Amino acid sequence: MTKPTPTPTEIGHGYDQFADLLDDVWGLNLHHGYWDDLSSSLEEATTKLTDRLSAMLTIRPGARLLDIGCGIGEPAIRLASTHDIEVVGVSISERQIQRANERAAAAGLSDRLSFQYGDAMDLPFPDESFDLVWAMESLHHMPDRWHVISKAAKALKPGGQLAISDFLLVPGAAGAAADAARVHENGGGVLTVVDLEEYLAHLREAGLEPEASEDVSKFTRPSWGKAAERFRALREQALPHIGEAQFEVVLSRFQTFSDESALGYVLLTARKPA
């Protein structure tokens, strides 16, 4: 039986509850890394992935960017400081929002960075409010990623761009349906994946014109093994939070996905017609 997808509220509570542990496993960037050099640190690799996605956009000084699923603000801080833009981030984790705002203040960027509690399924912004919308490894958490993309399209100004990093289905011999079901089951209902052509079709349905796409699966896959190494080393710290049984489940999931050829990763951009 296919496991149900956690609700946004459940995911938000999970991030609130395990915030410190997540920091230790994933670092300040709560997303995968780009490992073209396996000797890179996790921090270097995750920052490199942020930079690869941002390089696919046309980012002009003074632009206004919406970060959907902003985490504790590290990509937003990097984007704002590198490109002199305004960033508004949303998350369903109150703890993440608090920490992101604290980190923006510490970086001296509170005049251009703000973070607020919000559900991406019902974005609290007027239409055509942003030049750019950014969704880095957050759409797989959504009950309906296509609904979120349609909301993102409405939030974009004409001519604006959407940037996405997301998990991707890379079908093998078993076929797309079987591979997608296996990934979803092994992920405890958290990971739902589609192939690139279906992704692009949904972007078009949302009224967006797909631009660049880059399958970076071979460069992001080492992230699972790196996470497993860190998680195993944090066993004593993790057990009070999640218990022995859940610790083994999470560790097994990291190891399984490290070897799962059908679970890929893609960087995408799309533009709203002017």
N, C-alpha and C positions, 0 to 999 in steps of 0.2 A: 504493500500500500504506500502510495506517495505521501510523504510527510507534509503537513500544512505549512504554509509560509507564515513566519511570525508577523504579528501586526506591527505597525509603526510604534505604537505605545510600548509593546514588549521590547522592541529593538532599542528604543530610547532608554528604557529602564536598564537594559543590559549594559549600554554604554555608561550610564550613570554609576552602576554598581561596580563595574570592572575597570573604571577609568585608569587607575594607577597601574593595574596589571597590564592593560593594553599599551600604556606608555612604555613599559619595560620590554614588551614583546615587539612592538612595531615602531617605537620611537615617536617623535613629534609628528611625523607624517603617518597617518593611519591608513596607509595604502601600500601597494606592492612597490618593489624596487625594479630598476632597470639594470640588469647585470650583464653588461658587455665586458666587464672585468670582474671575475669572481673574487678577486682580492679586495674589492671595494667594501667599505663598511655599509651597514644597513642604511645609515643616515645619508651616505653619499649616493647610494643606489636609489633611494626613494626620492631624494631631491632631483636626481637626474631624470626620473620619470616625470616629475612636475615640469621640469624645463623642456622635455621633449614635447609634452602636450602644449605648453604655452607657445613653443616655437611654431606650432601649426596654425596659430592665430595671427591676425593683424591687430596688434594692441597699440593704440595711440594714447599719448599722455592726456589725462583728463577723462578717459573713458570710465564708464560705470559698469561694474561687473557684479553679477549675482553668483554666489558660490552655494550650490545646492548640496547639502550634506558636508558642511564646512569643517567637521572635526574640531580640533582645538586651535584651528586657524593657521597652521604652518604654511600650507600652500598660498593662502590669501596674503599672509605677511610677505612671503617671497614675491608674489605677483605685484603687490602694492609698492614695495620698496624698489623692485627692479624696473617697473614700468610707470611709476608715478600716476597711478589710477586710484579710483575709489572702489572699494569692495564692500558689499553687503553679504554676509553669510547667514545661512539658516541651518538649524539642526533640530532634531527632536529630542536631543539630550540637553537638559538644563545645565548639567555639570559641564558639558563641553562648551556651551555658550558662555558660561561664567569664566571659564579658563581662557577661552579665545579672546574675550574682551580684556581680561587682565594682561594677556600676552601682547595684545595690540597696544595697550597703554605703556607697557614696559618697553616696547620697541619705539615709542614716540610716534605712533601712527593712528592714534584715536581720532584724529581729524579726518582720516580717509578710510578707516576700517571700522565697521560696526557689525556685531553679530547678534542675532535674535532667535528666539524659539519660534519654530515654524514647521508645519507639515508640508512637504513638497507636493503632496497630493492636492493641496489647496493653498497655493502660494499667496501670501498676503500683500501683493503688489499690484498696482494698476498695469494695464496693458501698455506695452511699448515703453517700459521704464528703464531698460538696460541696453547698453551697447553689446555686452557680452554676457553669456550664461555659461557657467562652468560646473560640471558634474563629474567629479573625480572619484571613481570607485564607490559611488553611493547609490546608483540606480538599481543595483541588484537587491537592495534592501526594500525597494518600494513594492507595495502590493500590485501596482500596475505601472511599469516603467514607461509604457507608451502614453499613459495619461499624464505622467509627469513631463514627458517630452513635449506633449501638446501644450501644457501649461507654460513650459519654458519658452516655447515658440511665441506664445502670446505676450510674454514678458519682454521679448526682444523688440527693439526698434527695427523698422525696415532697414535692411542692409546689415543688421547685427549678426553675430556669429555665436553658435553653440559649440562648446568643446566637451567631449565625453571620453572618459576612460572607463572601460567596463569589461567584465568577463565575457568570453566569446565561446560559442560552440564550434569546435573543429571536428566535424564528423569523421568517423573511422569506418571500419568494416562492418560494425554492428548496425550502422545506419543512424541518421540524425535523431529519430524519435527515441531509440533505445539509449543512445549516448546521453541525450538531454535528461532523460528520466534517471539514469544512473548518477549523473552529476547532482541532480536535485536531491536524490535520496541520500547520497553520501555526504551532502552538505547539510543534512538535517533540515532541509526545506528552505535554507537561506539562499542558496545559489540557484537561480533559474537562468538558463542561457539559450541563446538563439544564434544561428549562423549569420555571417556578415550580410548576405543578400536580404534576409528577413529584416535585419536591423536597418539597412538602408531604405527598404520599402516603408518601414514605419516612420522614418524621418521624413520621407516624401509625403506620407499621409498627413503628417503634422504641418504641412505647408513649408517645409524646409528643403533646401537644395543641398544634398550631400557634397562635400568638397573633398578633403583629404581623409584617407583611412590608412592605418598602418597596423598590421598584425604583428604584435611584439611578443607573442606567446613564448618563444624560445628564450627571450631575454627576461621575462617576468617570472617564468616557472620556478627558477631557483629560490624565489621569495618564500615558497612553501617550506622548503627544506631549511632555510635560514630561520624561519619562524619556529619550526619544530625544535631546532637546536636551542634557541633562546627559551622557548617554553619549557623544555626539559630541564634546563639549568635553573629555572624559576620554580621548580616543583614545590618547594617548601613555602614559598611566598604565595603560590596559587591555591594550594589546598584549602586554606581557611576561607577562600572566596567561593570556590566551586566544588570542593570535595573530591575524593579519590576517583569515583566513577566518572564524573564529568571531565576531570583532568585527562583521563585515559581516552575518553571520546574525542576531546579536542585535539589531543596529540595524534591520535590515529587519523583524524580528518586531515591534519596538515600533511601527514606522511602519505595518505592516499592521494591527495590532490597533487602532491609533488610528482607522482607517477602517472597521473591521469592525462593521457594525450588528448582527450576530447575537450578538456578544459583549457581554453586559450585566453587571450587578452588582446584587446584592441583599443587603439586611439582613433577618435573620429572628430571631424569638424563638419558643421553644416551651416548654411547661411540663410537668413530670412530674405526673401526677395525685396528689393528696394521699392 
